[in-house]
Amino acid sequence: MVDPRQHCVTPTACGCHYQGRYRRGGEQFWDGEECQSLCMCNGTTGAVHCIPNSCGPQESCRVVEGEFGCHTNPHGTCSASGDPHYLTFDHKAYDFQGTCRYVLATLCNDTDGLHEFSVEAKNEPWNGLTVSITAEVFVNVWGYRVQMTRVSHGVVQVSNTDSYLRHP
């Protein structure tokens, strides 16, 4: 009697065992902690063939939704403007009237290789009213501190040195 769970497959679909894991015939997959190789399972021979490879300039090697490999680096936009309106990376809007310094973005850990990164906005009172406005933005990255203020149009400070912006 034949076990009903067993069935025949074509020779090209036999698959491969590679580093303790089964791969389907024809399946491509990344290998190495930094995606140093792109591998393919030859289902007919059961052999895995790998060629040196790497992720593209806008990609990083990591697990996304359970799949290990090269994935596009995530990006997003947040903003602080006006009296003050804050828009988060997940598109939620907030209005903070406090005259505080708010962290808009920062690293959760140093695995991205930036070591230091933050974006902050500072609010100040507006003409003695009970509202405040975004007055300054600070970007800290790689040991540099970039400061932009609402009163210095066309000028940014980079590590306490004025830099003048030009229009093309």
C-alpha positions in Angstrom: 0.0 0.0 0.0 1.3 3.5 -0.9 1.3 6.2 1.7 -1.2 8.9 0.4 1.2 11.7 1.5 3.8 10.5 -1.0 3.7 11.4 -4.6 6.0 11.5 -7.6 7.6 14.7 -8.8 9.5 15.5 -12.0 13.3 15.1 -11.7 13.9 18.8 -11.9 11.7 19.4 -8.9 13.5 17.2 -6.4 15.2 20.1 -4.6 18.3 20.4 -2.6 19.5 20.2 1.0 21.8 23.2 1.8 23.1 24.0 5.3 20.4 21.9 7.0 17.5 23.4 5.0 15.5 22.1 2.1 15.3 24.2 -1.1 13.0 23.7 -4.0 14.4 23.0 -7.5 15.1 26.3 -9.3 14.8 28.3 -6.0 17.2 31.2 -5.7 18.4 32.4 -2.3 21.0 34.6 -0.6 23.8 33.1 1.5 26.2 34.7 4.0 25.6 37.2 6.9 26.0 40.1 4.5 24.4 38.4 1.4 27.8 37.7 -0.1 26.5 35.0 -2.5 23.4 34.4 -4.6 22.7 30.7 -4.7 20.4 28.4 -6.8 19.2 24.9 -6.3 19.5 22.5 -9.2 16.6 20.2 -8.6 17.9 17.6 -11.0 21.3 17.1 -9.4 20.4 18.2 -5.9 23.4 20.5 -6.0 23.5 24.2 -4.9 25.5 26.6 -7.0 26.5 29.9 -5.5 28.1 33.0 -7.2 29.6 36.0 -5.4 27.1 38.8 -5.2 26.1 41.7 -3.0 23.1 44.0 -2.3 22.6 47.1 -4.4 23.5 50.7 -3.2 19.9 51.3 -1.9 19.5 47.9 -0.3 20.7 46.1 2.8 20.9 42.5 3.8 18.3 41.6 6.4 15.1 39.6 7.1 11.9 41.2 6.0 8.6 39.4 6.5 10.5 36.2 7.2 12.6 36.3 4.0 16.4 36.8 4.3 18.0 38.7 1.5 18.6 42.1 -0.1 15.8 44.4 0.6 15.2 48.0 -0.4 16.2 50.4 2.5 13.1 51.9 4.1 12.7 55.7 3.9 10.2 58.1 5.1 9.4 61.8 5.7 8.5 63.7 8.8 8.1 67.4 9.2 7.7 70.3 11.6 6.3 73.6 10.4 4.1 76.6 11.2 2.4 77.1 14.5 3.7 74.1 14.9 2.4 71.3 12.9 4.2 67.9 13.2 3.7 65.1 10.7 5.2 61.8 11.7 6.7 59.1 9.5 3.4 57.2 9.7 1.5 60.3 8.5 -0.1 61.2 11.8 -0.5 64.9 12.5 0.1 66.6 15.8 0.1 70.2 17.0 2.3 71.0 20.0 2.1 74.5 21.4 4.8 74.0 24.0 8.0 75.9 23.8 10.1 72.8 23.9 12.7 70.9 21.8 11.1 67.9 20.2 12.9 64.8 18.8 11.6 64.1 15.3 13.9 61.2 14.5 16.7 59.3 16.1 18.4 55.9 16.0 16.9 53.1 18.0 20.3 51.3 18.0 23.5 51.6 16.1 23.0 48.7 13.7 22.5 51.0 10.7 26.1 52.1 10.9 25.3 55.8 11.5 26.5 55.7 15.2 24.8 59.1 15.8 21.8 60.5 14.2 18.9 62.7 15.4 16.6 65.4 14.0 15.1 67.8 16.6 12.8 70.9 16.3 12.6 73.7 18.8 9.4 75.8 19.3 9.3 79.3 20.6 6.4 81.7 21.5 4.9 83.7 18.7 4.6 87.5 19.3 3.5 87.0 22.9 0.5 84.9 21.9 -0.5 81.6 23.4 0.7 79.8 20.3 4.2 78.8 19.4 6.1 78.3 16.1 8.8 76.0 14.9 11.9 78.2 15.2 14.9 75.9 14.8 15.7 72.5 13.4 18.8 70.6 14.4 20.3 67.6 12.5 23.1 65.6 14.2 24.9 63.0 12.1 28.4 61.6 12.0 29.5 64.1 14.6 28.3 67.1 12.7 25.5 69.4 14.0 23.5 71.2 11.4 21.3 74.0 12.7 18.6 75.9 10.7 16.7 78.8 12.2 13.6 80.7 10.9 15.4 84.0 11.2 18.4 83.1 9.1 17.0 82.4 5.6 19.7 80.9 3.3 22.1 80.2 6.2 22.7 77.0 8.1 25.3 76.4 10.8 27.4 73.3 10.4 29.2 72.6 13.7 28.9 76.3 14.7 30.2 77.6 11.3 27.9 79.5 9.1 27.3 78.1 5.6 25.4 80.1 3.0 23.0 78.3 0.7 22.7 79.4 -2.9 19.9 78.9 -5.4 21.1 77.2 -8.6 
